Amino acid sequence: MALELRHLRYLLAVAEHGSFTRAAEDLHISQPTLSQQIKQLERTVGVQLLDRSGRTVRLTDAGEAYTHHARHALRDLAAAERAVHDVRDLSRGHLRLGLTPTFTAYLVGPLVAELRARHPGVTLAVREMPQDRIETGLLDDELDLGIAFAGPHLAGIEAAALFTETLSLVTAAPDPAADPPEPLPVSALADRQLALLSGDFATRTHIDAYFAQHHVNPRIAVEANSIQALTEIVRRTSLATVLPDAITHDHPHLTPLPLAPALPTRTVTLLRRADAYRTAAALAFTRLARELVRSRGYAPA
């Protein structure tokens, strides 16, 4: 019997669910049909791939080895199909983008607006997720590009510097006639109440490390897992926060106040799988992103 792609997908479904019943439901086929197809696959490869003796169906050692390569084969085939259908004139196309949460507050909106204006035939799937999930998504061919920070990356991930992100203390906008504020000593924050992002954000880890380095324990009055909530809270109260300066560019009711010593900067990067096929949409988005950060005056990387 000739091996067909459905056999690989069926095997992976059973391995994922640990059950023929649940896998069959997910695949929308009958359980007897699924069992028959798996047995055909095992006869073709000449080895038992599934251990059916327990309450949960498990991969045998041979099955573990086989599914490892099966996943890569299906991933590469999907990439090949996208390459065949890639349209170089960008009259159509699709881009899958992953980004860490703070970028949804100031970067993704302008990027998508520019992409729509230049290439309205390109569709976009945007997913907000932690950086480690972005990198595994790129390696698993679930994403085409990622926007995150420089640092140690998983093997197979290629990072290209985009711009430098600076952070400041952020307060409600002062009197427009007032002189520009002088840098505030970080020690002054020991007596100030702050509203900060929750620990779900990598930015909060960055902020906490800065405070710890300078032996300051500010009073955290509010924690929020939404930047929009945080900006509204700061706008309407006397609380201050710490956010990327770029967020204040689109919020005239907020103003950045530099700290002394300054908060450490971070390098924002575009991430991709090193050996991935680069679609016309991905190449266009990369060029567009570089143009946009220059036009908005973000600090070069």
C-alpha positions in Angstrom: 0.0 0.0 0.0 1.3 3.5 -0.9 1.8 5.8 2.0 -0.6 8.8 1.9 -0.5 12.1 3.8 -3.7 11.3 5.6 -2.0 8.4 7.3 0.5 10.8 8.9 -2.2 13.1 10.0 -4.2 10.3 11.5 -1.2 9.0 13.4 -0.4 12.4 14.8 -4.0 12.9 15.9 -4.0 9.6 17.8 -0.7 10.4 19.4 -1.9 13.9 20.4 -5.2 12.7 21.9 -4.0 9.3 23.3 -7.3 7.8 22.1 -8.7 6.5 18.9 -12.2 7.7 19.9 -11.2 11.4 20.5 -8.9 11.4 17.5 -11.7 10.1 15.3 -14.0 12.8 16.6 -11.4 15.5 15.9 -10.8 14.2 12.4 -14.5 13.7 11.7 -14.1 10.1 10.6 -15.4 6.9 12.2 -13.3 5.1 14.8 -13.2 1.8 12.8 -12.0 3.7 9.7 -9.2 5.4 11.8 -8.1 2.1 13.3 -8.0 0.5 9.8 -5.9 3.4 8.4 -3.4 3.2 11.2 -3.0 -0.6 10.8 -2.4 0.0 7.1 0.3 2.5 8.0 2.0 0.0 10.4 1.9 -2.7 7.7 3.5 -0.3 5.2 6.4 0.8 7.5 6.7 -2.8 8.9 6.7 -1.9 12.6 4.2 -1.2 15.4 3.8 2.5 15.9 1.2 2.5 18.7 0.9 0.7 22.0 -2.7 -0.1 22.5 -2.3 -2.3 25.6 -3.1 0.4 28.2 -6.0 2.6 29.0 -4.3 5.4 26.9 -2.9 4.8 23.5 0.8 5.6 23.4 3.5 5.8 20.8 6.0 3.0 20.8 9.7 3.9 20.6 9.5 3.4 16.8 6.4 5.5 16.8 8.1 8.3 18.6 10.9 8.3 16.0 8.4 8.1 13.1 6.1 10.9 14.3 9.1 13.2 14.8 9.9 13.0 11.1 6.2 13.0 10.2 5.7 16.4 11.9 8.6 17.9 10.0 7.4 16.4 6.7 4.0 17.9 7.1 5.4 21.2 8.1 7.7 21.3 5.1 4.9 20.3 2.8 2.7 23.1 4.1 5.6 25.6 3.5 6.0 24.2 0.0 2.3 24.7 -0.8 2.5 28.3 0.5 5.6 28.9 -1.7 3.8 27.6 -4.8 0.9 30.0 -4.1 3.0 33.0 -3.2 2.2 36.0 -5.4 5.2 38.2 -5.9 3.2 41.3 -6.9 1.4 41.1 -3.6 -2.0 41.2 -5.2 -2.8 38.5 -2.6 -0.9 36.7 0.1 -1.1 35.9 3.8 1.2 36.7 6.7 1.2 35.1 10.2 2.7 37.5 12.8 3.4 36.9 16.5 4.3 39.7 18.9 4.8 40.2 22.6 2.0 42.2 24.4 3.5 45.7 24.7 3.8 46.0 20.9 0.0 45.9 20.6 -0.1 49.2 22.3 2.0 51.2 19.9 3.4 49.3 17.0 1.0 46.8 15.5 -1.7 49.4 14.7 0.5 51.6 12.5 2.1 48.6 10.9 -1.2 47.0 9.9 -2.5 50.4 8.7 0.5 50.8 6.5 0.3 47.2 5.2 -3.4 47.6 4.4 -2.7 50.9 2.6 0.0 49.5 0.4 -1.0 45.9 -0.1 -4.8 45.5 0.6 -4.8 42.0 -1.0 -2.6 40.6 1.8 -4.4 39.1 4.7 -2.8 39.1 8.2 -3.2 36.9 11.2 -1.8 38.6 14.4 -1.3 36.7 17.6 -0.1 38.1 20.9 1.9 35.7 22.9 5.1 35.4 25.1 8.4 35.5 23.4 9.2 31.8 24.0 5.9 30.8 22.4 6.7 33.1 19.4 9.9 31.2 18.8 8.4 27.8 19.0 5.6 28.9 16.7 8.2 30.0 14.2 10.1 26.7 14.4 6.8 24.8 14.1 5.8 26.8 11.0 2.8 28.3 12.8 4.1 31.8 12.3 6.0 33.6 9.5 7.5 36.5 11.6 7.7 37.6 15.2 8.4 40.9 16.9 10.1 40.6 20.3 13.3 41.5 22.1 17.0 40.6 21.5 18.5 38.0 23.8 19.2 34.3 23.9 17.1 32.6 21.2 16.2 29.0 20.4 18.4 27.2 17.9 17.2 27.9 14.3 15.8 31.4 15.1 17.2 34.4 13.2 16.9 37.8 14.9 17.3 41.1 13.0 17.5 44.3 15.1 14.6 46.8 14.4 14.9 49.6 16.9 15.8 50.5 20.5 13.0 50.7 22.9 13.4 53.2 25.8 11.3 53.3 28.9 10.4 56.1 31.3 8.2 57.0 34.2 4.9 58.0 32.7 2.4 60.5 34.3 -0.6 62.4 33.3 0.2 65.2 30.9 1.6 68.3 32.7 0.8 72.0 32.0 1.8 72.5 28.3 3.4 75.8 29.3 5.6 74.2 31.9 9.3 73.7 31.3 10.5 70.2 30.3 10.9 68.1 33.4 14.3 67.3 34.8 15.3 63.7 35.3 13.8 62.3 38.5 16.2 60.4 40.8 15.1 56.8 41.1 15.3 57.1 44.9 12.3 59.5 44.8 10.1 56.6 43.7 10.4 55.0 47.2 7.8 57.6 48.3 5.6 57.4 45.2 2.7 55.1 44.4 2.8 53.4 41.1 0.5 51.5 38.8 2.5 48.8 36.9 2.0 46.0 34.4 1.5 42.6 36.0 4.1 39.9 36.2 2.6 38.4 33.0 4.6 41.0 31.0 8.3 40.7 30.3 8.4 44.5 30.7 7.5 44.1 34.4 10.4 41.8 34.9 12.6 44.4 33.2 11.3 47.2 35.6 11.6 45.1 38.7 15.2 44.3 37.9 15.9 48.0 37.5 14.4 48.8 40.9 16.2 46.0 42.6 19.5 47.2 41.1 19.0 50.6 42.6 17.6 49.3 45.9 14.3 51.0 45.5 11.0 49.4 46.7 8.2 51.6 45.2 4.6 51.2 46.5 2.6 49.3 43.9 -1.0 50.6 44.3 -2.3 49.0 41.1 -1.3 46.0 38.9 -2.9 45.6 35.5 -2.6 43.0 32.8 -3.7 45.5 30.1 -1.8 48.5 28.8 -5.0 50.2 27.9 -6.3 49.9 31.4 -3.0 51.2 32.8 -2.9 54.3 30.6 -6.5 55.1 31.6 -5.7 54.7 35.2 -2.7 57.0 35.0 -4.6 59.5 32.9 -7.4 59.8 35.6 -5.3 59.5 38.8 -2.2 60.8 40.4 -0.5 57.4 39.9 2.5 57.0 37.7 3.6 54.0 35.7 6.6 52.8 33.7 6.0 52.2 30.0 7.9 52.4 26.6 8.2 56.1 25.6 6.7 55.2 22.2 3.3 54.6 23.9 3.1 58.2 24.9 3.5 59.3 21.3 -0.1 58.4 20.5 -1.4 59.5 23.9 -1.2 63.3 24.4 -2.7 62.9 27.8 0.4 61.1 29.0 4.0 62.4 29.3 7.3 60.5 29.8 9.4 61.6 32.7 13.1 60.5 32.5 14.6 58.8 35.5 18.2 59.1 36.7 19.9 56.7 36.2 17.9 56.0 33.0 16.0 52.7 32.7 17.9 50.2 30.6 17.0 50.1 26.9 15.9 47.0 25.0 16.6 46.1 21.4 13.4 45.2 19.4 13.9 42.5 16.8 12.2 40.8 13.9 12.3 37.1 14.4 12.0 34.4 11.7 13.0 30.7 11.3 16.4 30.7 9.7 15.6 28.1 7.0 12.1 29.3 6.3 10.9 30.3 2.9 10.5 34.0 2.8 7.2 34.9 1.2 6.6 38.1 -0.7 4.3 39.2 2.1 7.0 38.6 4.7 9.6 40.5 2.7 7.2 43.4 2.2 6.3 43.5 5.9 9.9 43.5 6.9 10.7 46.5 4.6 7.6 48.3 5.8 8.5 47.8 9.4 11.9 49.3 8.9 10.5 52.3 7.1 7.9 52.9 9.8 10.2 52.9 12.8 12.4 55.4 11.0 9.5 57.6 10.1 8.3 57.6 13.7 11.7 58.5 15.1 12.3 55.4 17.2 15.9 55.1 18.3 18.1 53.0 15.9 19.1 49.6 17.2 
